[in-house]
Structures are given as structure tokens and as C-alpha cells.
Amino acid sequence: MRLKRYILTIALLGSMLTPVIHAEEGAMPGCNGITKEEGMEAAPGAALNMHFLDVGQGDSILVEPTGAGGNILIDGGMHGSGEVIIDYLEKEHIDSLEWVVATHPDVDHIGGLIKVLKEVEVKNVLDSGKEHTTETYQKYLEVIDEQDIHVVKAVEGEYLDTQAAEVQILNGYHDSDVINKSSIVLHFTYGETKALLTGDATIENEVEMMEKYDVVSDMLKVGHHGADTSTSAQFVEAVDPETAFLSYGENNYGHPSENVVGILKDAEVELYSTYESGNIEVSLYPQGPKVLSSEPWTGDGNENVDNKDFIIDMPLGMICG
């Protein structure tokens, strides 16, 4: 019965996935020759707040506009992180999300989303389209079905339908067996300020993005929790960030890598860590970003890194009761 329901849910998701809608219909690009749109107009004093949430060994980023547009949640960490995220949303007086983005179906990115999708009003889900065989992924699909949430498949080069900022998708579904290669990468432009959120995208993805797009950004969310499967020296040089953010917790993978940390330090990038600082809030003003209340991280990273491109899922019954 469970298998039958799983098959039906997979089929349903396939029918639910629709192309990304652009913020400006007239600017909708074709398959080639994508033209970059103008950044969102914003008053000089307005800010777009970006919260890098402390969800342990995982990713979760809340994007909170202070003006027009809705709230965006990117990933949700492991299963136990759902309650942490909901408490944070309540603290920020947020009761609905315009978009929830599941960058890819690993448990440390979608585990906490299950509870969020159940208990918070979510208008749209942006999904990579990459399927997974885990119980967590099955439950994620079931909750989307039960809550009747509109699902959009990320298409590389297109723009998210939101007034929060200009948000371009630089990476999406990949036919590789390596799930991280299908990680959604989002490039935010708010006035003159740019932020690049890379999920767990790999060095191969980075090469492709550098070839196709202008990846220069003031802020970088370091890929794959600082593993050296991401964040090459060439990519850091191309992005040229002023600040970078590491999202990780206690782990046996050696995250973040001493090599990656060294690359960022050599490029004189100011580093911040959720493991050391907890939740990190950044205000993206049109003229530039400002990190609020958190101190830069000065650690050196870990010497021995287990370069796994996957994380072992746990049975839902062990985690969710």
C-alpha cells in the first residue's frame, strides 16, 4: 500500500511541476540568449533581510522583504529543524511564505521542510525536479499533495516570480546520479547588492555557471557546508564576494574543509559561521549588505574531509515519532 501511494505521489508531482513564471512576462527568455533583467527598484532606506538559520548540519535561509513581495524560505535542515524554523518565523511575525525552495532532496535540506509545509501557509514550492528514494523524500511529496501546494520545477536561466528581488536560477536539475549536482542555485539582485546562494552545488556546476553567467556577488553562501567538493579558488575569484556564510553543525564529514576556508581567507573574504554564531541576519540595502549582531568567524576549518556527495537518511519513525 505504501509503495502504491509512493508511486502515485511521484506521478502526481510530475504532473504538478510547471515552468517557472517570470516577474516580467515580456522579459521571459527563450532557451538561448537569456537577457538579464534590471534589479528590483528599492527606496534608499529599504532593506531585504536574509537570515542564515542555525539548523545544525544543514541549510536553511529565510529571505524577508521589508517592502513589496513575499517571504522566501530556502531549505529546512534536518527533521528536527522544522520546529526551530517555525519558532523563528513566529518571532519575525511571519505567518505565510510566498516560496519554499527545496534546493535538492537530501535530508539535511528537506527534512525540516516537512513540518513547515504542514503548519505554515505556503503558496509555492520551487523544486529541482530531482527524485530520491528516501522515506524523507516520500513524506515531503505526500505533504505537498495533502496541502495542495503549487509546485514549480526550477529551470536554469529563468527568474523566480517574486517582487522581493530579482532572483535568477543559475542551476537546476542534472541527470547525474550525484544529487548535489541538481542543487538549485539562486542569484539575488537587490539594487546594486547581489547574493549568491549555492546549496550543495559542485565544482562542476560552478564551472558551468562561470561560463554562462555573471556570478559576481557581494555575498556567497558557501556550497555544501564548506566541503571541498564545492567552492574552488577559480569560483571564489569569479564571484569576488566581500562576505561568505558557512552553514553547518557537529558532523563527521570534516565540514568545513581547511582547503575551502583557506581559499576564502586568501581572497580576503570575511567569513561567518552558523555553528559559531547561531542565526545570522544580514540586511541587503540597495547600496550594499550589512551583517547584524554577528562576529566574523576566524577558524581554520578541518584538515580531513570525507568528500561524500550524499548524507545517509534516517527512518522517519526514529526522528519524527
C-alpha positions, 0 to 999 in steps of 0.5 A, a space after each residue: 500500500 505504501 509503495 502504491 501511494 509512493 508511486 502515485 505521489 511521484 506521478 502526481 508531482 510530475 504532473 504538478 511541476 510547471 515552468 517557472 513564471 517570470 516577474 516580467 512576462 515580456 522579459 521571459 527568455 527563450 532557451 538561448 540568449 537569456 537577457 538579464 533583467 534590471 534589479 528590483 527598484 528599492 527606496 534608499 532606506 529599504 532593506 531585504 533581510 536574509 537570515 542564515 538559520 542555525 539548523 545544525 548540519 544543514 541549510 536553511 535561509 529565510 529571505 524577508 522583504 521589508 517592502 513589496 513581495 513575499 517571504 522566501 524560505 530556502 531549505 529546512 535542515 534536518 527533521 528536527 529543524 522544522 520546529 526551530 524554523 517555525 519558532 523563528 518565523 513566529 518571532 519575525 511575525 511571519 505567518 505565510 511564505 510566498 516560496 519554499 525552495 527545496 534546493 535538492 532532496 537530501 535530508 539535511 535540506 528537506 527534512 525540516 521542510 516537512 513540518 513547515 509545509 504542514 503548519 505554515 501557509 505556503 503558496 509555492 514550492 520551487 523544486 529541482 525536479 530531482 527524485 530520491 528514494 528516501 522515506 524523507 523524500 516520500 513524506 515531503 511529496 505526500 505533504 505537498 499533495 495533502 496541502 495542495 501546494 503549487 509546485 514549480 520545477 526550477 529551470 536554469 536561466 529563468 527568474 523566480 516570480 517574486 517582487 522581493 528581488 530579482 532572483 535568477 536560477 543559475 542551476 537546476 536539475 542534472 541527470 547525474 546520479 550525484 544529487 548535489 549536482 541538481 542543487 538549485 542555485 539562486 542569484 539575488 539582485 537587490 539594487 546594486 547588492 547581489 547574493 549568491 546562494 549555492 546549496 550543495 552545488 559542485 565544482 562542476 556546476 560552478 564551472 558551468 555557471 562561470 561560463 554562462 553567467 555573471 556570478 559576481 556577488 557581494 555575498 556567497 553562501 558557501 556550497 555544501 557546508 564548506 566541503 571541498 567538493 564545492 567552492 574552488 579558488 577559480 569560483 571564489 575569484 569569479 564571484 569576488 564576494 566581500 562576505 561568505 556564510 558557512 552553514 553547518 553543525 557537529 558532523 563527521 564529514 570534516 565540514 568545513 574543509 581547511 582547503 575551502 576556508 583557506 581559499 576564502 581567507 586568501 581572497 580576503 573574504 570575511 567569513 561567518 559561521 552558523 555553528 559559531 554564531 547561531 542565526 545570522 541576519 544580514 540586511 541587503 540595502 540597495 547600496 550594499 549588505 550589512 551583517 547584524 549582531 554577528 562576529 566574523 568567524 576566524 577558524 581554520 576549518 578541518 584538515 580531513 574531509 570525507 568528500 561524500 556527495 550524499 548524507 545517509 537518511 534516517 527512518 522517519 519513525 526514529 526522528 519524527 515519532 
